[in-house]
Amino acid sequence: MTRLRMAVIGVGHLGQHHARILAGLPDVELVGVADANPAQAREVAARHETTAFDHFEPLLGRVDAVSVVTPTIFHHQVAAAFLKHGVPVLVEKPICRTVAEATDLIELAEKAGVPIQVGHIERFNPAFEELARRPIRPKFIEAERHGPFTGRSVDIGAVLDLMIHDLDLLLALVGGRVRTVSAVGAAVFGGHEDMVNARLEFETGCVAHVTASRISPRPKRRLRVWAPEGYAGIDFVSRKLSLVQPGEEVRRYGLRVDKMDAAARGRLKDEVFGRHLQVLHLDGDRKGDQLTAELRHFVDCVRSGRRPRVTGEDGRDALELAERILSSVREHQWEGHPDGPVGAGEFPRPSGWLFQPPARSEAA
Ligand SMILES: NC(=O)c1ccc[n+]([C@@H]2O[C@H](COP(=O)([O-])OP(=O)(O)OC[C@H]3O[C@@H](n4cnc5c(N)ncnc54)[C@H](O)[C@@H]3O)[C@@H](O)[C@H]2O)c1
């Protein structure tokens, strides 16, 4: 089998891992890496014995597929150039900065007859894969994604940086359109929003509460789903899935507490989980990481012509929902009326101290 000639454009924090993994895939030849920072391109290229480029253009005629891992503001420019040359593209999330740009990429891919895949990596999390295989009709969802402030991805805010992962998962899990969006978000450090909460109501009747923060001391990424079929909880960090479902008796008759004697009622709290509600904990497959699974899948789609698990349309749908959330965030009135501060950027200034601030040392 001839090896697929691939390149990575943008080899910063994440792109260098794309390069490392692609360099190690037996059916891929990493023909080069490009980065606007020539020293970074040289360092990563040297690590993987490939060629460094300080611009993507020389790679246009030399590759069969490409991975675009530049900051979001450059996704459209770089991906469009390759698609115009008929080169399949894996573009990191969010697909682009605007829905119009995303639509343009989808049309270019269609015209060229090549796949475009978007890097919504949580779709490859084994815990989510396990859940997506099961017949669940979500009616209420809570999604939380918290991370420490890294100073990276400051060209976008917490919605496009973090929440977009959960928006894609919700759309994949619930299906159908989102009827109403109501959101609040605050730019704690100035610039874009650093924390956001959104309430979404789907046409299916499902309600979702989604929170993202990029100023939390500890990472936390979890999804909790309540459905007629039961409850599902995913911890994306440990890749664990917990499932709870009503047992046969509860499904038929409900829990008839009124028919229980005092002793049975006394045991209830120890017997609810296990006897009346059945519980299954699944540990995600710890072998193999999600990025490798995502890149292998892309390579497979390029070779076989199969439709990627996360298409350009999926990326655009998540972005469209993100834009609706951002527009709701922009309209939020912090004091309940339009004459006061409005939107993430006008988060009211502190009116006092919650506790005595520590004394500043001379050196600080
Ligand atoms: N899927 C995920 O979980 C995940 C995680 C982190 C980042 N991302 C996405 O990956 C992308 C990159 O994020 P990062 O954290 O690696 O950023 P980064 O700033 O660390 O790296 C980006 C690199 O791209 C280079 N670059 C900038 N413009 C370029 C251009 N026009 N051509 C070539 N190179 C260019 C920069 O010099 C830099 O080295 C972003 O879109 C981000 O949203 C996705």
PDBQT file of the ligand as one rigid body, heavy atoms in Angstrom, charges set to zero:
ROOT
HETATM    1  N1  LIG A 401      -9.468  19.396  19.923  1.00  0.00    +0.000 N 
HETATM    2  C1  LIG A 401      -9.025  19.921  21.022  1.00  0.00    +0.000 C 
HETATM    3  O1  LIG A 401      -9.301  19.443  22.116  1.00  0.00    +0.000 OA
HETATM    4  C2  LIG A 401      -8.135  21.124  20.950  1.00  0.00    +0.000 A 
HETATM    5  C3  LIG A 401      -7.255  21.424  22.015  1.00  0.00    +0.000 A 
HETATM    6  C4  LIG A 401      -6.420  22.539  21.896  1.00  0.00    +0.000 A 
HETATM    7  C5  LIG A 401      -6.496  23.330  20.748  1.00  0.00    +0.000 A 
HETATM    8  N2  LIG A 401      -7.371  23.022  19.746  1.00  0.00    +0.000 N 
HETATM    9  C6  LIG A 401      -7.441  23.845  18.530  1.00  0.00    +0.000 C 
HETATM   10  O2  LIG A 401      -6.218  23.700  17.820  1.00  0.00    +0.000 OA
HETATM   11  C7  LIG A 401      -5.855  24.922  17.193  1.00  0.00    +0.000 C 
HETATM   12  C8  LIG A 401      -4.439  25.307  17.659  1.00  0.00    +0.000 C 
HETATM   13  O3  LIG A 401      -4.426  25.482  19.051  1.00  0.00    +0.000 OA
HETATM   14  P1  LIG A 401      -3.043  25.461  19.870  1.00  0.00    +0.000 P 
HETATM   15  O4  LIG A 401      -3.415  25.464  21.297  1.00  0.00    +0.000 OA
HETATM   16  O5  LIG A 401      -2.147  24.395  19.332  1.00  0.00    +0.000 OA
HETATM   17  O6  LIG A 401      -2.460  26.900  19.470  1.00  0.00    +0.000 OA
HETATM   18  P2  LIG A 401      -0.927  27.373  19.484  1.00  0.00    +0.000 P 
HETATM   19  O7  LIG A 401      -0.976  28.855  19.453  1.00  0.00    +0.000 OA
HETATM   20  O8  LIG A 401      -0.150  26.675  20.540  1.00  0.00    +0.000 OA
HETATM   21  O9  LIG A 401      -0.369  26.840  18.074  1.00  0.00    +0.000 OA
HETATM   22  C9  LIG A 401      -0.741  27.383  16.842  1.00  0.00    +0.000 C 
HETATM   23  C10 LIG A 401       0.483  27.369  15.943  1.00  0.00    +0.000 C 
HETATM   24  O10 LIG A 401       0.084  27.794  14.636  1.00  0.00    +0.000 OA
HETATM   25  C11 LIG A 401       1.090  28.670  14.121  1.00  0.00    +0.000 C 
HETATM   26  N3  LIG A 401       0.455  29.503  13.104  1.00  0.00    +0.000 N 
HETATM   27  C12 LIG A 401      -0.248  30.643  13.266  1.00  0.00    +0.000 A 
HETATM   28  N4  LIG A 401      -0.714  31.075  12.085  1.00  0.00    +0.000 NA
HETATM   29  C13 LIG A 401      -0.280  30.208  11.148  1.00  0.00    +0.000 A 
HETATM   30  C14 LIG A 401      -0.431  30.111   9.748  1.00  0.00    +0.000 A 
HETATM   31  N5  LIG A 401      -1.158  31.008   9.064  1.00  0.00    +0.000 N 
HETATM   32  N6  LIG A 401       0.175  29.086   9.092  1.00  0.00    +0.000 NA
HETATM   33  C15 LIG A 401       0.907  28.162   9.785  1.00  0.00    +0.000 A 
HETATM   34  N7  LIG A 401       1.076  28.213  11.117  1.00  0.00    +0.000 NA
HETATM   35  C16 LIG A 401       0.476  29.199  11.803  1.00  0.00    +0.000 A 
HETATM   36  C17 LIG A 401       1.610  29.405  15.328  1.00  0.00    +0.000 C 
HETATM   37  O11 LIG A 401       2.924  29.913  15.085  1.00  0.00    +0.000 OA
HETATM   38  C18 LIG A 401       1.595  28.314  16.392  1.00  0.00    +0.000 C 
HETATM   39  O12 LIG A 401       2.821  27.603  16.462  1.00  0.00    +0.000 OA
HETATM   40  C19 LIG A 401      -6.935  25.934  17.586  1.00  0.00    +0.000 C 
HETATM   41  O13 LIG A 401      -7.901  25.961  16.567  1.00  0.00    +0.000 OA
HETATM   42  C20 LIG A 401      -7.565  25.328  18.839  1.00  0.00    +0.000 C 
HETATM   43  O14 LIG A 401      -8.922  25.691  19.002  1.00  0.00    +0.000 OA
HETATM   44  C21 LIG A 401      -8.166  21.927  19.818  1.00  0.00    +0.000 A 
ENDROOT
TORSDOF 0
